[in-house]
Amino acid sequence: MLLAALLGLLVGLLPGLAAPAAASPRAPREAVVPGPGAAAAGTFRNPLNSGPDPFMTHWKGNYYLTTTQGNSIRMWRSPSLGTLATATATTVWTDSDPSRNRNIWAPEFYRFGDRWYLYYTADDGVDEHHRLYVLESERDDPAGPYRFKAKLAPPNHANDFAIDAGVLELNGRLYLAYSGLNQYQHNGLNIAPMSNPYTVSGDAVAIDGPGGCPEVREGPEFLYRNGRVWMTYSTCDTGKPDYQVWMMSMPLTSDPLVPANWRRHQGAVFSRADDRGVYGPGHHAFFRSPDGTEDWIVYHAKTTSVNTYSNRTTRAQKFTWRSDGSPDFGRPLAMGATQNLPSGDPGSGNYWINDDGRSSGPGGVTYTGSWNSGTGCAAQCFWGDDHWSDRAGATATFTFTGTRIALLSVKDTGNGYAAISVDGGPEQRVDLYNAIRVGEAVQYTSPRLPHGTHTLRVRVTGEHASHSGASFVSIDRAEVYTD
């Protein structure tokens, strides 16, 4: 692990060291600076999930994560951030009502009293019919079970497009913040008062937020620190590589329903990093480290500059605070950058194996047959290099010690089929093709295995689907899990 950290530092992938921050993503009061926390017990690498629009919290020893899944709401739970990627999903909500059981987006869940409230948007198959809804848990558990509670519709926008609900807590009151129709954008920022977690009690007011692009203001989230509440939100169409995060703030004592109370902060606070292969970072949320001493942002981003809604994966990184009390999100890290786990995280024992045989744990990779290798994929690949071949029968064999292994590599228009087997067992045929070139994509995750030493073999079949231009198989990074 020490070797991995040193190597990451040398290539500039590790985040800078910073003192623990003191802010609560949700507390409607001034945060108290905590004492020193427990050190992190290892490292992790993104992505955490293959879905977009993430929301996450840490509660009673586990991280809980939701992402947009389409026609249901699924939740992942894991004691370590490093094992979220292979955690088993629980479906916490499906709906038989045809008016709201399609295109379910952007679930978020909050605890009020001894119940959890899950906010989401859904439609009947027509995008313009998206509306906001809330579920209530039957017990004090973020994973539910849940029951339908209410539709959330401000009186002045009762039948208007609405998505991306977030809840603002201020001076003992709740407010529904969301993206919807207003005089500024079709997807504009709106805030409405609530009398309880499931009842909108008045008209929404429109907030004219800056954003660099004219078309979208969405996904409002809130931080509280130094006597101010900070509202961050995403701008530009999420398919664009310029999708980014902007920010406004106001004193905790001000009325959020008075638009003039919100002070604009100039420029994006989190945006694309072409040199790191990160495009369209946004639709984010905030969570605290298990010991409460660090602040983290969870967000989705892409590894391609193409305008597309695909390839949006969930990532996380720590952020700090400036001397003026404003959050400093830094720059999004490259996919696969080695980071320290959040403070107090019990650790995952995960490690990586690079395509050139380097590894941060026991194991490596060997090749037979004809393979090419090089650094042409740059920021799209782990450590900037990969191996590739279209020669039938060529193999790459990983040896690892753990319980599970995931393969990540470039997907491209010229990729074909790989035949993958574990411990000499039956082969599974995996298509590595993608309609656009993307990097560091999860291609395959093995079944859970008994803890021990195992092998995983990738065989080039020399075959490809009719829509692909060639039969290449790419070998880049393996992530090994030991939990």
Secondary structure, DSSP 4 states (H G I P E B T S, - for coil): -HHHHHHHHHTT-SPPP-PPP--BSS-SSPPPPP---PPP-SEE-S-SBS-SS-EEEEETTEEEEE---BSSEEEEEESSGGGGGGPPEEEEE----TTSSEEEEEEEEEEETTEEEEEEEEESS-GGG-EEEEEEESSS-TT--EEEEEEE--GGGTTS-EEEEEEEEETTEEEEEEEE--SS-SBEEEEEEEEETTEE-S--EEE----SSSSBEEEEEEEEETTEEEEEEEES-TTSTT-EEEEEEEETTS-TTSGGGSEEEEEEEE--BGGGTBEEEEEEEEEE-TTS--EEEEEEEES--S--SSS-EEEEEEEEE-TTS-EE---PPPTT--EEPPTT------EEEETTS-BSSSEEEEEES--EEESTTGGGSGGG-EEEE--TT-EEEEEEEESEEEEEEEEBTTB-EEEEEETT---EEEE-B-SS-EEEEEEEEPPP--SEEEEEEEEE-S---TT-S--BEEE-EEEEE--
